[in-house]
Amino acid sequence: MGITKYIHYSIDLVLVSIVLAGIRRNTGLTFNADEFHSMDARRYISKFLGLGERMYDYTVSLVRHSGYFYQRSLKDEFTDELKKNFKKKANEFDIPSARLD
């Protein structure tokens, strides 16, 4: 195997580690390294997951400061959708006090 295969596999492992970090941050689900009996395996898995955490933080920081993305909370999207549906129904039923057009 050439060096390019090792580079490719290394990048794939880092991406998997970043995905696992994202899952942990967003859902609270954590990979259970205690299932491995070898202390060496646990140590390497901990390092692997720690790398994913650092790369996740770096990626979020990079995206946040890039200017191509903006943050919008899910609460805002939910309330905007409720307002839109309320306006639509109010206009359908011809409720004058609810009209916001």
C-alpha positions as CSV (number, residue, x, y, z in Angstrom):
1,M,0.0,0.0,0.0
2,G,1.2,3.4,-0.9
3,I,1.4,6.5,1.3
4,T,-1.8,7.9,-0.4
5,K,-3.9,5.0,1.0
6,Y,-2.6,5.7,4.5
7,I,-3.5,9.4,4.1
8,H,-6.9,8.5,2.8
9,Y,-7.6,6.1,5.7
10,S,-6.4,8.7,8.2
11,I,-8.7,11.3,6.8
12,D,-11.6,8.9,6.9
13,L,-10.9,8.0,10.5
14,V,-10.8,11.7,11.5
15,L,-14.1,12.3,9.7
16,V,-15.6,9.3,11.6
17,S,-14.3,10.8,14.8
18,I,-15.8,14.2,14.1
19,V,-19.2,12.6,13.3
20,L,-19.0,10.7,16.7
21,A,-18.2,14.0,18.4
22,G,-21.2,15.7,16.7
23,I,-23.5,12.8,17.8
24,R,-22.2,13.2,21.4
25,R,-22.7,16.9,21.4
26,N,-26.2,16.9,19.9
27,T,-27.7,13.8,21.5
28,G,-25.6,13.0,24.5
29,L,-25.0,9.5,23.2
30,T,-21.4,8.5,23.9
31,F,-19.3,5.7,22.5
32,N,-18.7,3.1,25.3
33,A,-14.9,2.3,25.3
34,D,-15.3,0.2,28.5
35,E,-16.5,-2.7,26.3
36,F,-12.9,-3.2,25.2
37,H,-10.8,-5.3,27.6
38,S,-7.4,-4.0,26.6
39,M,-6.3,-0.9,28.3
40,D,-4.3,0.1,25.2
41,A,-7.4,-0.1,23.1
42,R,-9.3,2.1,25.5
43,R,-6.5,4.6,25.6
44,Y,-6.3,4.8,21.8
45,I,-10.1,5.1,21.5
46,S,-10.1,7.9,24.0
47,K,-7.4,9.7,22.0
48,F,-9.3,9.1,18.8
49,L,-12.5,10.5,20.3
50,G,-10.6,13.4,21.8
51,L,-9.2,14.2,18.3
52,G,-12.7,14.3,17.0
53,E,-13.8,16.7,19.7
54,R,-11.0,19.1,19.0
55,M,-11.6,18.9,15.2
56,Y,-15.3,19.4,15.7
57,D,-14.6,22.5,17.8
58,Y,-12.2,23.8,15.2
59,T,-14.7,23.2,12.4
60,V,-17.6,24.9,14.2
61,S,-15.3,27.9,15.0
62,L,-14.2,28.0,11.3
63,V,-17.8,27.9,10.0
64,R,-19.0,30.4,12.6
65,H,-16.4,33.0,11.6
66,S,-16.5,32.3,7.8
67,G,-19.4,34.7,7.1
68,Y,-21.2,32.1,4.9
69,F,-23.4,30.8,7.8
70,Y,-25.7,32.4,10.3
71,Q,-27.2,31.0,13.4
72,R,-30.9,30.7,13.7
73,S,-32.5,29.0,16.6
74,L,-35.1,26.2,16.2
75,K,-37.4,28.2,18.4
76,D,-37.5,31.0,15.9
77,E,-38.3,28.7,13.1
78,F,-41.1,27.1,15.1
79,T,-42.7,30.4,16.1
80,D,-42.4,31.7,12.5
81,E,-44.2,28.7,11.2
82,L,-46.9,29.1,13.8
83,K,-47.4,32.7,13.0
84,K,-47.6,31.9,9.3
85,N,-50.2,29.2,9.8
86,F,-52.2,31.4,12.2
87,K,-52.3,34.3,9.6
88,K,-53.4,31.8,6.9
89,K,-56.2,30.4,9.0
90,A,-57.3,33.8,10.2
91,N,-57.6,35.0,6.6
92,E,-59.5,31.9,5.6
93,F,-62.1,32.4,8.4
94,D,-62.1,36.2,7.9
95,I,-61.2,37.0,11.5
96,P,-60.6,40.8,11.5
97,S,-58.7,41.0,14.8
98,A,-56.2,38.3,13.7
99,R,-55.5,39.8,10.3
100,L,-51.9,40.9,10.1
101,D,-51.7,41.6,6.4
